[in-house]
Amino acid sequence: MPQQLVLTVGNIYIEYHMIKAYLSFTLHSHLPWVLGHGRWPHGTDWLSEAAAECYIPILNQLNRLIEQSYSPRINIGITPILQEQLKSHHFHDEFEFYLEHKIEAAENDINEFKRKGQKEYLIVAKMWRDFYVNIEHDFVDKFKRDLTNAFSRLQKQGCIEIITSAATHGYLPLLKHDRSVNAQIKLGVQTYKKNFNKPPGGIWLPECAYRPSYEWAPVIGSDKNAYARQGIDEFLSKNNIDYFIVDTHLLKGGKAIGAYLARFKALANLWQHFKKEFVEIKEDFDKTPYEVYLVCSNPQFKPVAIFTRDPQTALQVWSGGIGYPGESLYLDFHKKKFPSGLRYWRVTDPKVDLAMKQHYDPDIVENKIEEHAQHFLSLIKELSSRYYAKTNKPALICTPFDTELFGHWWFEGPQWLYHILKAVEQDPDIELATGNMLLKEYDPEKIISLPEGSWGEGGFHYIWLNKWTDWTWEKIYQAEDKFYRLYDRFLNTQDKNKLALLKQLGRELLLLQSSDWQFLISTWSARDYAELRFSRHFENFMYLAKALERKKPSEEEMNFLKDVAEQDSCFADLDLSIFAKI
């Protein structure tokens, strides 16, 4: 098929250029609830770090493109629990404190390097000072301390599409009750509507984890009774979600792409115990990640569309070993200066010892960033040309990533994102497209079935369910069972104290269900912190449940409720109807 379609109307010739590919970037932004739970290393500093290194730099690059008359047209996922934090005045105060501390640290390093005559490090110290000064200016003056609204403005301009997620990023396939799955999704939709004044079109399923409908039994504990469970897609359909994203192996079979195994040694060790039992999913017919399909577990509900992660471009950005983040000239993530915590060294070689890292030079990386953007563009063009030649249809290339990769793990990532989005828009064969744009363009009709799985290593649940985390699921199931008994008993109570206890009980259950705790435990990246946070939410839950069951809660119990509600203040306007029977 020719690249141009030529139509003749009288003596007038009209040429239409045939697009060969649609590129759909999705950035998934998420952090668990950290407000009220300390500052360093995994408290508010964790959130402030993401805002300074990822969210604001990405906002700046998107606005830079718009100012240059480009339209980024990418999907930005912001989880409800992250929206709650970015909207909080507690975060605003903590973030400004964090930035002032970073500016002071950079100034101290500047003075030290001047005194020692270390000019190569002095350049980087000044870079850090200017970086944080500019971030503070952008946060206060440009974005008016409201990053959620800053993204919302871009959506209103039609430049990006914001998608939602489960309320606290609960790992949906393993939750015991369908009511819990529905509550996570329904609250995700409600929070989105509150912050963006419209319903969401798409959703990022936590960890891209999906479960079809089948006779399901609890994975942990003494209760082994199987019962019918609704598919995740049924809950999406009932909550008017149009599409979600899956990893390639759920569509095609084979091993999941994964990215965490190489990053976390403990996870690699754990995988050795599981890979012997791993069985690849066999492809039942020829499906391709470059098309849009529909999923429908129950014909009574409207099918939901899926976009599939492209396997050939994913690792080019994900991998610190073979991908762009491993470039020798880029800023090294791991080596930091004491006591400032700032980074002054370049990757040098991903496998080299930290002691052998060479100093970072910010003046020589721009050309390499542009080179990597052009390389990624060439990969897309090669993929799309092959697919177009074979099918005479444009390929949908879906490239989902964690937002925190861009700027945090890979400092130059936001600049790379600017260059690739600009390069794609300038290319006549490829168009950038958001999820809703793709649904209108493709109008999918093929309905398929998906197996159970996630985008984690091995494609199943083992990162979140293993010998290190099975105890957490026992506690979650115990809390779910107890909550729904108390919910059905006290939902219509006229006692304001008991209703307040029930609402906070719901918040603690939602926070307990966050998939972050199992991930941090399995990867050992913050194991003690995750175990402590999980245990604290469970203890809070059980204490509040005991108070609720009393004929009249004591004064001490109500004081406890006040303290917990202040610490875990997310979803202040929680609508208890999200937990209703299905």
FENMO-V116740 format. One record per backbone hydrogen bond with DSSP energy under -1.0 kcal/mol. NH is the residue of the N-H (numbers start at 1). CO is the residue of the C=O. E is the energy in kcal/mol with one decimal. If there is no record, write none. Layout:
NH/CO/E ; NH/CO/E
This chain:
5/16/-2.8 ; 7/14/-2.6 ; 9/12/-2.6 ; 12/9/-2.1 ; 14/7/-2.7 ; 16/5/-2.3 ; 18/3/-3.6 ; 20/429/-2.5 ; 21/429/-1.5 ; 22/395/-3.1 ; 23/431/-2.9 ; 24/397/-2.8 ; 26/399/-1.7 ; 27/75/-2.4 ; 28/401/-2.9 ; 29/77/-2.9 ; 37/34/-2.0 ; 44/38/-2.0 ; 45/39/-2.6 ; 46/43/-1.2 ; 48/44/-2.9 ; 49/45/-2.7 ; 50/46/-1.6 ; 51/47/-2.2 ; 52/48/-2.6 ; 53/49/-2.6 ; 54/50/-2.1 ; 55/50/-2.0 ; 56/51/-2.4 ; 58/54/-2.5 ; 59/55/-2.3 ; 60/56/-2.7 ; 61/57/-2.1 ; 62/58/-2.5 ; 63/59/-2.6 ; 64/60/-2.0 ; 65/61/-2.0 ; 66/62/-2.1 ; 67/63/-2.6 ; 68/64/-1.1 ; 69/66/-2.0 ; 70/65/-2.8 ; 73/159/-2.5 ; 75/25/-2.9 ; 76/161/-2.8 ; 77/27/-3.8 ; 78/163/-1.7 ; 79/29/-2.2 ; 81/167/-1.3 ; 83/79/-2.6 ; 84/80/-2.5 ; 85/81/-1.2 ; 86/82/-2.9 ; 87/83/-1.6 ; 88/85/-1.1 ; 92/88/-1.7 ; 93/89/-2.2 ; 94/90/-2.2 ; 95/91/-3.2 ; 96/92/-1.8 ; 97/93/-1.9 ; 98/94/-2.6 ; 99/95/-2.5 ; 100/96/-2.2 ; 101/97/-2.1 ; 102/98/-2.2 ; 103/99/-2.5 ; 104/100/-2.3 ; 105/101/-2.3 ; 106/102/-2.4 ; 107/103/-2.2 ; 108/104/-2.2 ; 109/105/-2.1 ; 110/106/-2.5 ; 111/107/-2.2 ; 112/108/-2.1 ; 113/109/-2.9 ; 114/110/-2.2 ; 115/111/-2.2 ; 116/112/-1.9 ; 118/113/-2.1 ; 119/117/-1.4 ; 122/118/-2.0 ; 123/119/-1.9 ; 125/121/-2.5 ; 126/122/-2.2 ; 127/123/-1.6 ; 128/124/-2.4 ; 129/125/-2.2 ; 130/126/-2.6 ; 131/127/-2.4 ; 132/128/-2.4 ; 133/129/-2.3 ; 134/130/-2.5 ; 135/131/-2.2 ; 136/132/-2.3 ; 137/133/-2.1 ; 138/134/-2.8 ; 139/135/-2.7 ; 140/136/-2.4 ; 141/137/-2.7 ; 142/137/-1.2 ; 143/138/-3.1 ; 145/139/-3.4 ; 146/143/-2.1 ; 150/146/-1.4 ; 151/147/-2.0 ; 152/148/-2.1 ; 153/149/-2.3 ; 154/150/-1.2 ; 155/151/-1.8 ; 156/152/-2.4 ; 157/153/-1.5 ; 158/155/-1.6 ; 159/154/-2.2 ; 161/74/-2.5 ; 163/76/-1.8 ; 164/202/-2.0 ; 167/184/-2.0 ; 169/166/-1.1 ; 171/513/-1.0 ; 172/170/-1.5 ; 174/171/-1.2 ; 175/172/-1.1 ; 181/177/-1.5 ; 182/178/-2.8 ; 183/179/-2.3 ; 184/180/-2.3 ; 185/181/-2.0 ; 186/182/-3.2 ; 187/183/-2.5 ; 188/184/-1.3 ; 189/185/-2.0 ; 190/186/-2.5 ; 191/187/-2.7 ; 192/188/-1.5 ; 193/189/-2.4 ; 194/190/-2.1 ; 195/191/-1.9 ; 196/192/-2.7 ; 197/193/-1.6 ; 203/243/-1.8 ; 204/164/-2.8 ; 208/205/-3.2 ; 209/206/-1.8 ; 210/453/-3.0 ; 216/227/-2.8 ; 224/222/-1.0 ; 227/216/-2.5 ; 229/214/-1.9 ; 232/211/-2.7 ; 234/231/-1.1 ; 235/231/-1.1 ; 236/232/-1.8 ; 237/233/-2.6 ; 238/234/-2.5 ; 239/235/-1.4 ; 240/237/-1.9 ; 241/236/-2.9 ; 242/201/-2.9 ; 243/201/-1.1 ; 244/305/-1.7 ; 246/307/-2.4 ; 250/247/-1.0 ; 251/248/-1.0 ; 252/248/-3.0 ; 253/249/-2.0 ; 254/281/-1.3 ; 264/260/-1.9 ; 268/264/-1.5 ; 269/265/-2.1 ; 270/266/-2.1 ; 271/267/-2.3 ; 272/268/-1.1 ; 273/270/-1.3 ; 275/271/-2.5 ; 277/274/-1.4 ; 291/288/-1.2 ; 293/306/-1.2 ; 294/446/-2.9 ; 295/304/-2.8 ; 301/298/-2.3 ; 304/295/-2.3 ; 305/242/-2.7 ; 306/293/-2.4 ; 307/244/-2.1 ; 309/246/-2.6 ; 310/398/-2.9 ; 314/310/-1.0 ; 317/314/-1.4 ; 318/314/-2.6 ; 319/315/-1.8 ; 324/316/-2.6 ; 326/323/-1.4 ; 327/324/-2.4 ; 330/327/-1.2 ; 332/345/-2.9 ; 337/342/-3.1 ; 341/337/-3.4 ; 346/358/-3.2 ; 347/330/-3.1 ; 348/328/-2.4 ; 349/347/-3.4 ; 352/349/-1.7 ; 356/353/-1.8 ; 357/354/-1.5 ; 360/344/-2.4 ; 364/361/-1.4 ; 369/365/-2.4 ; 370/366/-2.2 ; 371/367/-2.3 ; 372/368/-2.3 ; 373/369/-2.0 ; 374/370/-2.3 ; 375/371/-2.0 ; 376/372/-2.3 ; 377/373/-2.2 ; 378/374/-2.2 ; 379/375/-1.9 ; 380/376/-2.2 ; 381/377/-2.6 ; 382/378/-2.3 ; 383/379/-2.6 ; 384/380/-2.8 ; 385/381/-2.3 ; 386/382/-2.0 ; 387/383/-2.3 ; 388/384/-2.8 ; 389/385/-2.4 ; 390/386/-1.6 ; 391/387/-2.4 ; 392/388/-2.7 ; 395/20/-2.5 ; 396/290/-1.7 ; 397/22/-3.1 ; 399/24/-2.6 ; 401/26/-2.8 ; 403/28/-2.3 ; 405/402/-1.6 ; 406/403/-1.9 ; 407/405/-1.2 ; 407/410/-2.5 ; 409/404/-1.5 ; 410/405/-1.9 ; 413/410/-2.1 ; 416/412/-2.2 ; 417/413/-2.6 ; 418/414/-1.9 ; 419/415/-2.1 ; 420/416/-2.7 ; 421/417/-2.3 ; 422/418/-2.1 ; 423/419/-2.5 ; 424/420/-2.5 ; 425/421/-1.9 ; 426/422/-1.5 ; 431/21/-2.1 ; 433/23/-2.1 ; 438/434/-2.1 ; 439/435/-2.0 ; 440/436/-1.8 ; 441/437/-1.9 ; 442/438/-3.1 ; 443/439/-2.2 ; 448/294/-3.3 ; 453/210/-2.2 ; 454/459/-2.1 ; 455/207/-2.2 ; 459/456/-2.7 ; 464/461/-1.8 ; 465/461/-1.9 ; 469/466/-1.1 ; 470/466/-1.9 ; 472/469/-1.5 ; 473/469/-1.1 ; 474/470/-1.6 ; 475/471/-1.6 ; 476/472/-2.4 ; 477/473/-2.7 ; 478/474/-2.0 ; 479/475/-2.5 ; 480/476/-2.8 ; 481/477/-2.5 ; 482/478/-2.1 ; 483/479/-2.8 ; 484/480/-2.2 ; 485/481/-1.4 ; 486/482/-2.3 ; 487/483/-3.2 ; 488/484/-2.1 ; 489/485/-1.1 ; 490/486/-2.8 ; 491/487/-1.9 ; 493/490/-1.9 ; 499/495/-2.2 ; 500/496/-2.2 ; 501/497/-2.2 ; 502/498/-2.4 ; 503/499/-2.2 ; 504/500/-2.2 ; 505/501/-2.2 ; 506/502/-1.9 ; 507/503/-1.9 ; 508/504/-2.6 ; 509/505/-2.1 ; 510/506/-2.2 ; 511/507/-2.5 ; 512/508/-2.3 ; 513/509/-1.5 ; 514/511/-1.1 ; 515/169/-2.3 ; 519/515/-1.9 ; 520/516/-2.8 ; 521/517/-1.8 ; 522/518/-2.7 ; 523/519/-2.3 ; 526/520/-1.1 ; 530/526/-2.5 ; 531/527/-2.6 ; 532/528/-2.3 ; 533/529/-2.9 ; 534/530/-2.7 ; 535/531/-2.3 ; 536/532/-2.4 ; 537/533/-2.2 ; 538/534/-2.2 ; 539/535/-2.7 ; 540/536/-2.7 ; 541/537/-2.4 ; 542/538/-2.6 ; 543/539/-2.3 ; 544/540/-2.5 ; 545/541/-2.6 ; 546/542/-2.1 ; 547/543/-2.0 ; 548/544/-2.4 ; 549/545/-1.8 ; 558/554/-1.9 ; 559/555/-2.0 ; 560/556/-2.2 ; 561/557/-2.2 ; 562/558/-2.0 ; 563/559/-2.1 ; 564/560/-2.6 ; 565/561/-2.9 ; 566/562/-1.5 ; 567/563/-2.1 ; 568/564/-3.3 ; 574/571/-1.7 ; 578/575/-1.9 ; 579/576/-1.8 ; 580/577/-1.7
